[in-house]
Amino acid sequence: MRKGCRTKTVLRWLNHYFVFFLLVAFVITCCTMLFVSTLRDTLGITLTGDNISAAAKLTFWNVALLSFIFTVVDKVRRKVTVERPVKHILNAAEKIVQGDFSVRVDTQRKLTTDDNFNQVIDCFNKMAEELSSVETLRTDFIANVSHEMKTPLAVMQNYGTLLQTPDLSEEKRMEYAKGVADGSRRMAEMMTNILKLNRLENQQIYPQISEFDLGEQLRECLLQFENVWEKAEIEIETDIAEDVKVKADAELLSLVWNNLFSNAFKFTGKGGMVSVSLSTTENHAVVKVKDTGCGMSAEVGAHIFEKFYQGDTSHSAQGNGLGLALVKRVVDIMQGEISVESAVNVGTAFTVKIRRI
């Protein structure tokens, strides 16, 4: 294999040499003939066979020497400007094939390399970055799902086994079927949230920025939970300022409000109260979502934005610990701020600041 490569290299070098030889021979021959012809006609010099033979030999060796010099110079030029960047790209590509998506190719100096190679390198690095993000998303998804699916799968398995009990009453059958349905719903929601969160964390997201009325968006999101607060007899209090315009991604921000409202209603008992306010400062729109629910300790509050963390395990069947992690990531993308104040058996208040127009 190595001998064959050497043979190809020698043949390629000889091919380049003969190309330069023919080119230089043609150019020098034409120039020499024009020079001799002009000299003879002008000075009346008569050229003998010996003169022509000596001149031809000298010209031949000059052509051979110049062709060798051009070949060497061209070889060095190609090695520096072509082969070196190509080798870097090929080595990086081989590492990616082996599963190393962290590899990147350094841009080449413009003085020694065609700038087109730098464009190829930029595209290659972007591709490697995207592949790395996809791989991270895949591994995180597998790790998180395998860990978090155990509980709902065990519940569904237990209810499925109970459904096979002979002479099962209609009431019990409906109860167990509901348990299976709730478990499958929770798994579907969990996988959806995992994909959303991992995409926000590991891939470059370009928010679709638009100008909209934040107060109107808050009212629309809050009204989606009307059946929830009516069923739980929760009192709603709103203090939403009018005509507060922001430039942000409306779809991403709706994820923030929906998660905060959902948590507020989930942790607020019957007859409690949830309040939503919107105010402004010089540079920010400030949204505050407050409830009179069970609250949480300072220790729990320090971890609530972590993935899969659930401080109140009594409500674990209603969530998967991804909502607030998703909220935090969206607020970060919007270059906003989020904070939480809470006390056990008193309630919790989330404050979100978004830059306004």
One Martini backbone bead per residue (centre of mass of N, CA, C, O) as a GRO file, in nm:
protein
  357
    1MET     BB    1   0.060   0.061  -0.023
    2ARG     BB    2   0.306   0.253   0.016
    3LYS     BB    3   0.436   0.196  -0.263
    4GLY     BB    4   0.196   0.299  -0.430
    5CYS     BB    5   0.206   0.593  -0.323
    6ARG     BB    6   0.490   0.657  -0.421
    7THR     BB    7   0.437   0.611  -0.719
    8LYS     BB    8   0.219   0.829  -0.747
    9THR     BB    9   0.399   1.066  -0.659
   10VAL     BB   10   0.610   1.042  -0.883
   11LEU     BB   11   0.414   1.063  -1.124
   12ARG     BB   12   0.301   1.338  -1.046
   13TRP     BB   13   0.571   1.490  -1.054
   14LEU     BB   14   0.639   1.425  -1.353
   15ASN     BB   15   0.389   1.554  -1.472
   16HIS     BB   16   0.453   1.842  -1.378
   17TYR     BB   17   0.725   1.865  -1.513
   18PHE     BB   18   0.634   1.823  -1.815
   19VAL     BB   19   0.445   2.058  -1.823
   20PHE     BB   20   0.661   2.274  -1.770
   21PHE     BB   21   0.854   2.195  -1.995
   22LEU     BB   22   0.665   2.250  -2.235
   23LEU     BB   23   0.599   2.542  -2.163
   24VAL     BB   24   0.890   2.655  -2.152
   25ALA     BB   25   0.980   2.558  -2.431
   26PHE     BB   26   0.778   2.718  -2.593
   27VAL     BB   27   0.845   3.003  -2.492
   28ILE     BB   28   1.156   3.004  -2.547
   29THR     BB   29   1.146   2.933  -2.847
   30CYS     BB   30   0.984   3.173  -2.941
   31CYS     BB   31   1.172   3.392  -2.829
   32THR     BB   32   1.434   3.302  -2.969
   33MET     BB   33   1.338   3.315  -3.261
   34LEU     BB   34   1.268   3.616  -3.255
   35PHE     BB   35   1.549   3.718  -3.172
   36VAL     BB   36   1.721   3.595  -3.402
   37SER     BB   37   1.567   3.711  -3.640
   38THR     BB   38   1.610   4.009  -3.565
   39LEU     BB   39   1.922   4.003  -3.550
   40ARG     BB   40   1.977   3.910  -3.842
   41ASP     BB   41   1.824   4.143  -3.992
   42THR     BB   42   1.979   4.382  -3.856
   43LEU     BB   43   2.301   4.267  -3.865
   44GLY     BB   44   2.365   4.027  -4.065
   45ILE     BB   45   2.376   3.748  -3.936
   46THR     BB   46   2.540   3.433  -3.964
   47LEU     BB   47   2.429   3.110  -3.904
   48THR     BB   48   2.558   2.824  -3.788
   49GLY     BB   49   2.550   2.500  -3.689
   50ASP     BB   50   2.718   2.541  -3.433
   51ASN     BB   51   2.555   2.772  -3.311
   52ILE     BB   52   2.281   2.624  -3.298
   53SER     BB   53   2.372   2.379  -3.127
   54ALA     BB   54   2.470   2.535  -2.877
   55ALA     BB   55   2.205   2.690  -2.826
   56ALA     BB   56   2.024   2.438  -2.794
   57LYS     BB   57   2.164   2.313  -2.551
   58LEU     BB   58   2.139   2.555  -2.362
   59THR     BB   59   1.828   2.576  -2.377
   60PHE     BB   60   1.757   2.296  -2.271
   61TRP     BB   61   1.889   2.328  -1.985
   62ASN     BB   62   1.727   2.572  -1.909
   63VAL     BB   63   1.451   2.437  -1.927
   64ALA     BB   64   1.507   2.212  -1.723
   65LEU     BB   65   1.573   2.396  -1.483
   66LEU     BB   66   1.315   2.568  -1.480
   67SER     BB   67   1.117   2.329  -1.448
   68PHE     BB   68   1.225   2.238  -1.176
   69ILE     BB   69   1.177   2.498  -1.021
   70PHE     BB   70   0.868   2.516  -1.077
   71THR     BB   71   0.797   2.244  -0.949
   72VAL     BB   72   0.893   2.305  -0.664
   73VAL     BB   73   0.731   2.562  -0.616
   74ASP     BB   74   0.453   2.426  -0.668
   75LYS     BB   75   0.476   2.216  -0.444
   76VAL     BB   76   0.499   2.413  -0.208
   77ARG     BB   77   0.241   2.570  -0.265
   78ARG     BB   78   0.043   2.327  -0.245
   79LYS     BB   79   0.120   2.240   0.042
   80VAL     BB   80   0.037   2.514   0.181
   81THR     BB   81  -0.248   2.594   0.023
   82VAL     BB   82  -0.377   2.282   0.012
   83GLU     BB   83  -0.277   2.025   0.172
   84ARG     BB   84  -0.289   2.131   0.461
   85PRO     BB   85  -0.596   2.204   0.489
   86VAL     BB   86  -0.698   1.928   0.389
   87LYS     BB   87  -0.572   1.763   0.618
   88HIS     BB   88  -0.724   1.896   0.850
   89ILE     BB   89  -1.007   1.821   0.749
   90LEU     BB   90  -0.967   1.512   0.735
   91ASN     BB   91  -0.893   1.465   1.032
   92ALA     BB   92  -1.159   1.579   1.143
   93ALA     BB   93  -1.349   1.386   0.991
   94GLU     BB   94  -1.242   1.124   1.122
   95LYS     BB   95  -1.326   1.202   1.412
   96ILE     BB   96  -1.628   1.220   1.353
   97VAL     BB   97  -1.660   0.926   1.260
   98GLN     BB   98  -1.559   0.832   1.563
   99GLY     BB   99  -1.737   1.059   1.758
  100ASP     BB  100  -1.580   1.344   1.754
  101PHE     BB  101  -1.758   1.657   1.800
  102SER     BB  102  -1.519   1.863   1.916
  103VAL     BB  103  -1.397   1.919   1.660
  104ARG     BB  104  -1.175   2.169   1.510
  105VAL     BB  105  -1.091   2.410   1.257
  106ASP     BB  106  -0.851   2.615   1.176
  107THR     BB  107  -0.790   2.894   1.041
  108GLN     BB  108  -0.631   3.032   0.775
  109ARG     BB  109  -0.397   3.209   0.634
  110LYS     BB  110  -0.435   3.435   0.373
  111LEU     BB  111  -0.136   3.442   0.261
  112THR     BB  112  -0.129   3.097   0.224
  113THR     BB  113  -0.448   3.091   0.157
  114ASP     BB  114  -0.732   3.028   0.032
  115ASP     BB  115  -1.036   3.164   0.129
  116ASN     BB  116  -1.216   2.917   0.055
  117PHE     BB  117  -1.120   2.738   0.288
  118ASN     BB  118  -1.246   2.906   0.518
  119GLN     BB  119  -1.535   2.855   0.429
  120VAL     BB  120  -1.523   2.549   0.465
  121ILE     BB  121  -1.440   2.554   0.765
  122ASP     BB  122  -1.687   2.701   0.873
  123CYS     BB  123  -1.890   2.486   0.781
  124PHE     BB  124  -1.762   2.251   0.934
  125ASN     BB  125  -1.789   2.369   1.223
  126LYS     BB  126  -2.098   2.395   1.216
  127MET     BB  127  -2.153   2.098   1.172
  128ALA     BB  128  -2.009   1.997   1.430
  129GLU     BB  129  -2.188   2.158   1.626
  130GLU     BB  130  -2.457   2.026   1.547
  131LEU     BB  131  -2.374   1.734   1.602
  132SER     BB  132  -2.312   1.780   1.900
  133SER     BB  133  -2.598   1.870   1.977
  134VAL     BB  134  -2.746   1.615   1.888
  135GLU     BB  135  -2.585   1.419   2.066
  136THR     BB  136  -2.655   1.551   2.335
  137LEU     BB  137  -2.957   1.523   2.306
  138ARG     BB  138  -2.960   1.214   2.285
  139THR     BB  139  -2.817   1.141   2.553
  140ASP     BB  140  -3.000   1.302   2.740
  141PHE     BB  141  -3.263   1.170   2.661
  142ILE     BB  142  -3.191   0.882   2.741
  143ALA     BB  143  -3.115   0.936   3.036
  144ASN     BB  144  -3.376   1.079   3.128
  145VAL     BB  145  -3.589   0.876   3.035
  146SER     BB  146  -3.484   0.622   3.177
  147HIS     BB  147  -3.531   0.752   3.460
  148GLU     BB  148  -3.838   0.880   3.437
  149MET     BB  149  -4.001   0.615   3.324
  150LYS     BB  150  -4.025   0.419   3.561
  151THR     BB  151  -4.274   0.515   3.715
  152PRO     BB  152  -4.502   0.514   3.494
  153LEU     BB  153  -4.449   0.221   3.410
  154ALA     BB  154  -4.513   0.091   3.680
  155VAL     BB  155  -4.801   0.194   3.700
  156MET     BB  156  -4.907   0.073   3.434
  157GLN     BB  157  -4.839  -0.219   3.505
  158ASN     BB  158  -5.017  -0.244   3.755
  159TYR     BB  159  -5.287  -0.167   3.620
  160GLY     BB  160  -5.273  -0.385   3.402
  161THR     BB  161  -5.284  -0.622   3.599
  162LEU     BB  162  -5.557  -0.543   3.737
  163LEU     BB  163  -5.731  -0.561   3.469
  164GLN     BB  164  -5.696  -0.893   3.474
  165THR     BB  165  -5.905  -0.926   3.677
  166PRO     BB  166  -6.147  -1.108   3.769
  167ASP     BB  167  -6.446  -0.968   3.822
  168LEU     BB  168  -6.436  -0.669   3.755
  169SER     BB  169  -6.540  -0.381   3.827
  170GLU     BB  170  -6.637  -0.098   3.673
  171GLU     BB  171  -6.506   0.101   3.868
  172LYS     BB  172  -6.221  -0.029   3.868
  173ARG     BB  173  -6.171  -0.026   3.566
  174MET     BB  174  -6.177   0.284   3.540
  175GLU     BB  175  -5.953   0.345   3.741
  176TYR     BB  176  -5.725   0.181   3.597
  177ALA     BB  177  -5.750   0.315   3.319
  178LYS     BB  178  -5.683   0.598   3.422
  179GLY     BB  179  -5.397   0.527   3.519
  180VAL     BB  180  -5.288   0.458   3.237
  181ALA     BB  181  -5.356   0.730   3.100
  182ASP     BB  182  -5.193   0.911   3.293
  183GLY     BB  183  -4.918   0.779   3.242
  184SER     BB  184  -4.906   0.834   2.934
  185ARG     BB  185  -4.936   1.140   2.952
  186ARG     BB  186  -4.685   1.194   3.120
  187MET     BB  187  -4.483   1.078   2.916
  188ALA     BB  188  -4.550   1.268   2.681
  189GLU     BB  189  -4.485   1.534   2.831
  190MET     BB  190  -4.196   1.468   2.906
  191MET     BB  191  -4.079   1.433   2.618
  192THR     BB  192  -4.155   1.712   2.515
  193ASN     BB  193  -3.988   1.873   2.730
  194ILE     BB  194  -3.715   1.752   2.673
  195LEU     BB  195  -3.691   1.847   2.381
  196LYS     BB  196  -3.721   2.147   2.435
  197LEU     BB  197  -3.487   2.182   2.638
  198ASN     BB  198  -3.253   2.061   2.469
  199ARG     BB  199  -3.282   2.258   2.236
  200LEU     BB  200  -3.226   2.515   2.404
  201GLU     BB  201  -2.943   2.417   2.523
  202ASN     BB  202  -2.788   2.269   2.247
  203GLN     BB  203  -2.907   2.484   2.052
  204GLN     BB  204  -2.926   2.726   1.824
  205ILE     BB  205  -3.143   2.993   1.899
  206TYR     BB  206  -3.377   3.188   1.702
  207PRO     BB  207  -3.565   3.423   1.778
  208GLN     BB  208  -3.897   3.547   1.709
  209ILE     BB  209  -3.911   3.869   1.673
  210SER     BB  210  -4.168   4.076   1.828
  211GLU     BB  211  -4.434   4.300   1.859
  212PHE     BB  212  -4.618   4.316   2.177
  213ASP     BB  213  -4.875   4.269   2.411
  214LEU     BB  214  -4.826   4.155   2.725
  215GLY     BB  215  -5.103   4.179   2.865
  216GLU     BB  216  -5.262   4.017   2.655
  217GLN     BB  217  -5.102   3.753   2.687
  218LEU     BB  218  -5.164   3.705   2.987
  219ARG     BB  219  -5.470   3.683   2.961
  220GLU     BB  220  -5.480   3.445   2.763
  221CYS     BB  221  -5.326   3.242   2.944
  222LEU     BB  222  -5.513   3.260   3.194
  223LEU     BB  223  -5.786   3.167   3.053
  224GLN     BB  224  -5.694   2.863   3.014
  225PHE     BB  225  -5.749   2.825   3.353
  226GLU     BB  226  -6.051   2.858   3.432
  227ASN     BB  227  -6.140   2.566   3.504
  228VAL     BB  228  -5.939   2.529   3.733
  229TRP     BB  229  -6.021   2.766   3.932
  230GLU     BB  230  -6.320   2.689   3.951
  231LYS     BB  231  -6.289   2.400   4.063
  232ALA     BB  232  -6.092   2.513   4.313
  233GLU     BB  233  -6.182   2.791   4.418
  234ILE     BB  234  -5.999   3.022   4.295
  235GLU     BB  235  -5.869   3.326   4.338
  236ILE     BB  236  -5.849   3.616   4.124
  237GLU     BB  237  -5.572   3.849   4.074
  238THR     BB  238  -5.540   4.163   3.892
  239ASP     BB  239  -5.250   4.384   3.767
  240ILE     BB  240  -5.262   4.510   3.449
  241ALA     BB  241  -5.100   4.689   3.245
  242GLU     BB  242  -5.121   4.909   2.991
  243ASP     BB  243  -4.945   4.923   2.711
  244VAL     BB  244  -4.716   4.680   2.705
  245LYS     BB  245  -4.428   4.670   2.521
  246VAL     BB  246  -4.257   4.405   2.342
  247LYS     BB  247  -3.948   4.239   2.232
  248ALA     BB  248  -4.024   3.907   2.134
  249ASP     BB  249  -4.098   3.569   2.182
  250ALA     BB  250  -4.414   3.470   2.210
  251GLU     BB  251  -4.398   3.159   2.225
  252LEU     BB  252  -4.184   3.137   2.450
  253LEU     BB  253  -4.333   3.313   2.665
  254SER     BB  254  -4.583   3.129   2.693
  255LEU     BB  255  -4.429   2.908   2.845
  256VAL     BB  256  -4.384   3.068   3.099
  257TRP     BB  257  -4.678   3.135   3.184
  258ASN     BB  258  -4.795   2.846   3.179
  259ASN     BB  259  -4.606   2.732   3.399
  260LEU     BB  260  -4.666   2.934   3.628
  261PHE     BB  261  -4.972   2.891   3.640
  262SER     BB  262  -4.973   2.587   3.682
  263ASN     BB  263  -4.820   2.592   3.954
  264ALA     BB  264  -5.007   2.776   4.112
  265PHE     BB  265  -5.259   2.585   4.094
  266LYS     BB  266  -5.128   2.320   4.198
  267PHE     BB  267  -5.029   2.461   4.495
  268THR     BB  268  -5.326   2.556   4.535
  269GLY     BB  269  -5.575   2.551   4.729
  270LYS     BB  270  -5.878   2.554   4.830
  271GLY     BB  271  -5.954   2.900   4.838
  272GLY     BB  272  -5.737   3.041   4.714
  273MET     BB  273  -5.471   3.253   4.565
  274VAL     BB  274  -5.413   3.422   4.245
  275SER     BB  275  -5.163   3.650   4.123
  276VAL     BB  276  -5.142   3.907   3.858
  277SER     BB  277  -4.871   4.119   3.743
  278LEU     BB  278  -4.809   4.442   3.563
  279SER     BB  279  -4.512   4.627   3.524
  280THR     BB  280  -4.287   4.917   3.519
  281THR     BB  281  -3.983   5.031   3.406
  282GLU     BB  282  -3.752   5.185   3.230
  283ASN     BB  283  -3.657   4.878   3.090
  284HIS     BB  284  -3.900   4.701   3.218
  285ALA     BB  285  -4.103   4.420   3.240
  286VAL     BB  286  -4.311   4.319   3.523
  287VAL     BB  287  -4.376   3.988   3.632
  288LYS     BB  288  -4.622   3.858   3.874
  289VAL     BB  289  -4.653   3.535   4.039
  290LYS     BB  290  -4.896   3.460   4.291
  291ASP     BB  291  -4.939   3.248   4.583
  292THR     BB  292  -5.120   3.046   4.855
  293GLY     BB  293  -4.958   2.806   4.898
  294CYS     BB  294  -4.720   2.588   5.033
  295GLY     BB  295  -4.452   2.635   4.943
  296MET     BB  296  -4.092   2.685   5.029
  297SER     BB  297  -3.783   2.633   5.087
  298ALA     BB  298  -3.466   2.748   5.042
  299GLU     BB  299  -3.350   2.477   4.946
  300VAL     BB  300  -3.555   2.429   4.720
  301GLY     BB  301  -3.526   2.709   4.572
  302ALA     BB  302  -3.221   2.646   4.472
  303HIS     BB  303  -3.344   2.391   4.260
  304ILE     BB  304  -3.601   2.452   4.066
  305PHE     BB  305  -3.419   2.497   3.784
  306GLU     BB  306  -3.378   2.202   3.773
  307LYS     BB  307  -3.374   1.913   3.631
  308PHE     BB  308  -3.617   1.702   3.782
  309TYR     BB  309  -3.692   1.884   4.011
  310GLN     BB  310  -3.881   1.795   4.324
  311GLY     BB  311  -3.983   1.922   4.619
  312ASP     BB  312  -4.292   1.817   4.582
  313THR     BB  313  -4.384   1.483   4.584
  314SER     BB  314  -4.704   1.504   4.602
  315HIS     BB  315  -4.691   1.631   4.279
  316SER     BB  316  -4.544   1.429   4.076
  317ALA     BB  317  -4.795   1.329   3.903
  318GLN     BB  318  -4.823   1.640   3.767
  319GLY     BB  319  -4.509   1.607   3.696
  320ASN     BB  320  -4.131   1.639   3.586
  321GLY     BB  321  -3.926   1.888   3.647
  322LEU     BB  322  -3.922   2.095   3.367
  323GLY     BB  323  -4.068   2.371   3.364
  324LEU     BB  324  -3.855   2.565   3.512
  325ALA     BB  325  -3.620   2.503   3.326
  326LEU     BB  326  -3.761   2.617   3.078
  327VAL     BB  327  -3.808   2.900   3.185
  328LYS     BB  328  -3.511   2.980   3.235
  329ARG     BB  329  -3.413   2.946   2.942
  330VAL     BB  330  -3.601   3.151   2.808
  331VAL     BB  331  -3.519   3.399   2.974
  332ASP     BB  332  -3.224   3.392   2.884
  333ILE     BB  333  -3.277   3.429   2.580
  334MET     BB  334  -3.434   3.711   2.649
  335GLN     BB  335  -3.255   3.864   2.859
  336GLY     BB  336  -3.361   3.805   3.140
  337GLU     BB  337  -3.538   3.773   3.460
  338ILE     BB  338  -3.548   3.543   3.751
  339SER     BB  339  -3.745   3.507   4.054
  340VAL     BB  340  -3.784   3.386   4.405
  341GLU     BB  341  -4.048   3.377   4.656
  342SER     BB  342  -4.064   3.185   4.972
  343ALA     BB  343  -4.298   3.012   5.201
  344VAL     BB  344  -4.404   2.805   5.421
  345ASN     BB  345  -4.753   2.822   5.412
  346VAL     BB  346  -4.776   3.099   5.220
  347GLY     BB  347  -4.599   3.106   4.942
  348THR     BB  348  -4.546   3.213   4.591
  349ALA     BB  349  -4.307   3.428   4.396
  350PHE     BB  350  -4.277   3.526   4.063
  351THR     BB  351  -4.017   3.713   3.882
  352VAL     BB  352  -4.031   3.884   3.564
  353LYS     BB  353  -3.786   4.025   3.335
  354ILE     BB  354  -3.847   4.237   3.047
  355ARG     BB  355  -3.764   4.393   2.785
  356ARG     BB  356  -3.861   4.708   2.672
  357ILE     BB  357  -3.959   4.974   2.457
   0.00000   0.00000   0.00000
